[in-house]
Amino acid sequence: MPWSVAPWRPGRDWPLAAEPGTLRLRWRALAEAEGERREALFGPTRARTTRSSVAPLPGRTTATVRLARDPGPCPEPVRVLDGPFDARWLLPDHRILDTARPELWRAHGPHSRYLLETGPGGPPLLATALLPTGRNPYGRARPVRPLHRGPDPADPNLAPGLLPYLAEELGLPVSAEDVFAWIVCAAVPGAGGCEVPLPRRAGEWEAGVAWGTAALALLAPLDGARPRLPGGRRPYVRAPLVPVAAGEEGPYPVAYDAESESLLVGGGRIAPVPPGAWEVTCGGVQLVEAWVARRAAVGAPGTLEGLAPGEWPQERTRELLELITVLALLAEAEASRPEVAGPVLGEAELRAAGVLPVPAAARRPGPVLAVREEGPEGQSALW
C-alpha cells in the first residue's frame, strides 16, 4: 500500500466530541461570541486564527468567509475514527482544523477502507471504514493507508502489477479486497513497521483471506451492520451508568469484576462482559477503560471543550455495548487466526516480476475529478 497520509493535526480539541449535539452547542457558543472573545474560544495557532482564509475540505459544503467576520451555520458533524476503536464526531470545517489532510477527504468514498498501525502493546493493525484522523492517544501517531487511491474502488492503493502476479503464483483470482483482508490477518510487527508475508500456497492464502474478511466485517463494515453476540452472551445494562461522588478517578471510574464478568462504570454495571473484551490493550493502555475516560473528561470552564453533557447520554451507552461486542468477537476470532507456516514469496521474486520497486506515481493519490471544490471566500477552484 504505497500511498500513505500523515496523521491530522487539528490544533484544538473542541471540533471533536463523542456526540454531535455537543458540537452544535460549541459552534453556537463560538458564533455568538464576538471579537477577542471569539478568538479566545477558537484557540488560535500559527496555522489558524479566526482571520484565516481557507478553502473548504473536498466534498464538504461549508462556509468560507473568515470566522472573525461570520462563522456561518454549524457544519453537519461527520463520524471519524480518532484513535483505536474510538469513533467520534467532527465539525468538518477547514477553518477550524490546522491540518486535516484534504487529499484524504478527496479520496474518500462509499467503498473506502483504511489501515492504521497501532504500534507496540496491542494489535499490529486496525482497519476502519470511517475517515481516520490517524491520531493515537495511546501511542505514536502513524500514517493512514487507504485501500483505494480515490473514491473509485477500481484504483487500488497497491503496487502496480501485484494483483496479477499473486493471481498467477497462487492460481486464484485475487482482488484488492482480498489483499486487504490478507494484510489484516497476516501482518506482524517489524523493525520498520508492519511486515506482511505473502504465501506460496493457495490454501494458506484462502484461509487468511477468509479470516481477514470476517475481521473486517467487525472492524470496518461498509453496510453499517452492528455485530451481535449470541443470545445469552450479549452484554446488557444491569444498573444505569450514573456518576458517583467525584474522586481521583472522576465521576465514572471503571473496574472489572472477573467473577461475575461485569463492567462497572460509575454507579452502573454492564454484564456479561467476557474477559477477552476487557483485556484488550493498545499502547499498553486498557482500551475500554480509556474509552470511558476520554468521554467522561470535561474541559475547563469557560472553554468550548468545557461544553459537554452533564450526564452520561444513552447513546454513549449503546456505543459502549457495541464496543464490548466487537472486542469480544475479535478476541474469540483470535484463537482461529491462521498462521503462515509454509514458504513465502521473497523480495527478489517481486523485483524480478516488476512489482518492486514501486514507481513514484503509485505513492501519490489518484486523480479525482468528480469532487466539486471551492476556494477561500467562495472562489472557484481551478484544476
SULDAQUI-V633410 format. One record per pair of residues at least 12 apart in sequence whose C-alpha atoms are under 8 Angstrom apart, sorted by sequence separation. I is the first residue (numbers start at 1). GAP is how many residues later the second one is. D is the distance in whole Angstrom. If there is no record, write none. Layout:
# SULDAQUI-V633410
[[I/GAP/D] [I/GAP/D]]
This chain:
# SULDAQUI-V633410
[[14/12/8] [30/12/7] [38/12/8] [53/12/7] [54/12/8] [77/12/6] [78/12/5] [115/12/5] [132/12/7] [163/12/7] [253/12/6] [254/12/7] [260/12/7] [261/12/5] [53/13/6] [62/13/6] [77/13/5] [78/13/7] [114/13/5] [115/13/7] [163/13/7] [183/13/6] [252/13/6] [253/13/5] [261/13/6] [52/14/6] [77/14/5] [78/14/7] [113/14/7] [114/14/5] [252/14/4] [261/14/7] [51/15/5] [52/15/8] [76/15/7] [77/15/7] [113/15/6] [114/15/6] [251/15/6] [252/15/7] [50/16/6] [51/16/6] [75/16/6] [76/16/7] [113/16/4] [114/16/8] [296/16/8] [50/17/5] [51/17/6] [75/17/7] [112/17/6] [113/17/7] [114/17/8] [258/17/7] [50/18/5] [51/18/8] [75/18/7] [111/18/8] [112/18/8] [114/18/8] [116/18/7] [118/18/8] [158/18/8] [119/20/7] [156/20/6] [118/21/7] [119/21/7] [118/22/8] [186/22/7] [244/22/6] [256/22/8] [108/23/7] [118/23/8] [182/23/7] [185/23/6] [242/23/8] [243/23/5] [244/23/6] [118/24/7] [185/24/7] [241/24/6] [242/24/6] [243/24/6] [117/25/6] [241/25/6] [242/25/5] [105/26/8] [116/26/7] [117/26/8] [182/26/5] [185/26/6] [241/26/6] [242/26/6] [104/27/8] [116/27/7] [117/27/8] [181/27/7] [182/27/5] [185/27/5] [240/27/7] [241/27/4] [67/28/7] [116/28/5] [181/28/5] [184/28/5] [239/28/8] [240/28/5] [241/28/7] [39/29/8] [66/29/8] [115/29/6] [116/29/7] [147/29/8] [181/29/8] [183/29/8] [239/29/5] [240/29/7] [38/30/8] [63/30/8] [114/30/7] [115/30/5] [170/30/6] [172/30/7] [179/30/7] [181/30/8] [182/30/6] [238/30/7] [239/30/5] [12/31/7] [62/31/6] [64/31/8] [114/31/6] [115/31/6] [169/31/7] [170/31/7] [171/31/7] [178/31/6] [181/31/4] [184/31/8] [237/31/8] [238/31/5] [239/31/7] [60/32/7] [114/32/4] [115/32/8] [170/32/5] [180/32/8] [181/32/5] [184/32/8] [237/32/6] [238/32/6] [35/33/7] [100/33/8] [113/33/6] [114/33/6] [147/33/7] [237/33/5] [238/33/7] [11/34/7] [34/34/8] [84/34/7] [112/34/7] [113/34/5] [236/34/6] [237/34/7] [255/34/8] [57/35/7] [112/35/7] [113/35/8] [178/35/8] [181/35/7] [235/35/6] [236/35/6] [254/35/6] [57/36/7] [112/36/7] [235/36/5] [236/36/7] [288/36/8] [56/37/7] [57/37/6] [234/37/8] [235/37/5] [56/38/5] [234/38/7] [235/38/6] [254/38/8] [31/39/8] [55/39/7] [56/39/7] [112/39/7] [233/39/6] [31/40/6] [54/40/7] [55/40/8] [111/40/7] [252/40/8] [253/40/8] [30/41/8] [31/41/8] [54/41/6] [107/41/8] [109/41/7] [110/41/7] [111/41/8] [112/41/8] [252/41/8] [53/42/7] [84/42/7] [107/42/6] [108/42/6] [109/42/4] [111/42/6] [52/43/7] [107/43/4] [108/43/5] [109/43/7] [58/44/6] [106/44/7] [107/44/5] [252/44/7] [50/45/8] [57/45/6] [58/45/8] [106/45/8] [251/45/8] [28/46/7] [59/46/7] [250/46/8] [278/46/8] [27/47/6] [48/47/7] [58/47/6] [59/47/7] [81/47/8] [277/47/6] [280/47/7] [48/48/7] [57/48/7] [58/48/5] [277/48/8] [48/49/7] [57/49/8] [81/49/6] [83/49/8] [24/50/6] [48/50/6] [80/50/5] [81/50/6] [82/50/6] [83/50/8] [277/50/5] [47/51/6] [79/51/7] [80/51/5] [81/51/5] [82/51/5] [83/51/7] [273/51/7] [276/51/7] [277/51/4] [79/52/7] [80/52/6] [81/52/6] [82/52/7] [83/52/5] [84/52/7] [276/52/6] [45/53/8] [80/53/7] [81/53/8] [82/53/6] [83/53/5] [23/54/7] [42/54/8] [82/54/7] [83/54/6] [274/54/7] [277/54/7] [273/55/8] [276/55/5] [276/56/8] [20/57/6] [127/57/8] [126/58/7] [125/59/7] [125/62/7] [124/63/7] [124/64/6] [124/65/6] [23/66/8] [23/67/8] [23/68/7] [243/68/7] [18/69/8] [19/69/7] [20/69/6] [120/69/8] [125/69/8] [242/69/7] [243/69/8] [18/70/5] [19/70/6] [20/70/8] [119/70/8] [124/70/7] [242/70/7] [17/71/6] [18/71/6] [241/71/7] [16/72/7] [17/72/5] [16/73/6] [17/73/7] [16/74/5] [119/74/8] [15/75/6] [16/75/7] [15/76/5] [117/76/8] [241/76/8] [117/77/7] [15/81/7] [15/82/8] [12/85/7] [236/85/7] [10/86/8] [11/86/6] [235/86/6] [10/87/5] [11/87/5] [9/88/7] [10/88/5] [11/88/8] [128/88/8] [9/89/6] [10/89/6] [127/89/7] [235/89/8] [9/90/5] [10/90/6] [129/90/8] [130/90/8] [235/90/7] [8/91/6] [9/91/7] [128/91/6] [129/91/5] [234/91/7] [8/92/5] [127/92/6] [128/92/4] [129/92/6] [8/93/6] [126/93/7] [127/93/6] [128/93/8] [129/93/6] [7/94/8] [6/95/8] [227/95/7] [5/96/7] [226/96/7] [229/96/6] [228/97/6] [227/98/7] [5/99/7] [227/99/7] [229/100/7] [113/107/7] [219/107/8] [218/108/6] [111/111/7] [218/111/8] [110/112/7] [218/112/8] [215/115/7] [215/118/8] [8/125/5] [7/126/6] [8/126/6] [211/126/7] [7/127/4] [8/127/7] [211/127/8] [6/128/7] [7/128/6] [208/129/8] [208/130/6] [207/131/7] [208/131/8] [7/134/6] [204/134/8] [7/135/6] [204/135/8] [6/136/7] [7/136/6] [204/136/7] [6/137/5] [7/137/7] [5/138/5] [6/138/6] [204/138/8] [4/139/6] [5/139/5] [4/140/5] [5/140/7] [4/141/5] [199/141/7] [201/141/7] [3/142/7] [4/142/7] [200/142/7] [201/142/8] [3/143/7] [139/143/8] [197/143/8] [199/143/7] [200/143/6] [1/144/7] [138/144/6] [139/144/5] [199/144/6] [200/144/5] [1/145/8] [138/145/5] [199/145/4] [200/145/6] [1/146/7] [3/146/7] [138/146/8] [198/146/5] [199/146/6] [138/147/7] [197/147/6] [198/147/5] [197/148/7] [185/152/7] [185/153/8] [186/153/7] [3/154/6] [186/154/7] [2/155/7] [1/156/5] [2/156/6] [1/157/5] [2/157/7] [1/158/7] [122/158/7] [122/159/5] [123/159/7] [121/160/7] [122/160/4] [121/161/5] [122/161/6] [120/162/8] [121/162/4] [122/162/7] [120/163/6] [121/163/5] [118/164/7] [119/164/7] [120/164/8] [121/164/8] [118/165/7] [165/188/7] [165/190/8] [161/193/7] [162/193/6] [161/194/5] [160/195/6] [159/196/6] [159/197/8] [84/198/7] [160/198/7] [159/199/6] [160/202/7] [159/203/7] [158/204/8] [86/205/7] [157/205/7] [155/211/7] [149/215/8] [150/215/7] [149/216/5] [150/216/6] [149/217/5] [150/217/7] [151/217/8] [150/218/6] [85/238/7] [107/258/7] [107/259/8] [107/261/7] [41/262/6] [42/262/8] [103/262/7] [106/262/7] [41/263/6] [106/265/7] [30/274/8] [29/275/8] [18/277/7] [26/278/6] [26/279/8] [26/281/6] [25/282/7] [22/285/7] [22/286/6] [22/287/7] [14/290/6] [14/291/5] [13/292/7] [19/297/8] [18/298/8] [64/311/8] [65/311/7] [66/311/7] [59/312/6] [64/312/5] [65/312/5] [58/313/7] [59/313/6] [64/313/5] [65/313/7] [58/314/7] [59/314/7] [64/314/6] [58/315/6] [57/316/8] [56/317/7] [56/318/7] [55/319/6] [56/319/7] [55/320/4] [56/320/7] [54/321/7] [55/321/4] [54/322/5] [55/322/7] [53/323/6] [54/323/8] [53/324/7] [2/356/7] [3/359/7] [4/359/7] [2/360/6] [3/360/4] [4/360/8] [2/361/5] [3/361/5] [3/362/7]]
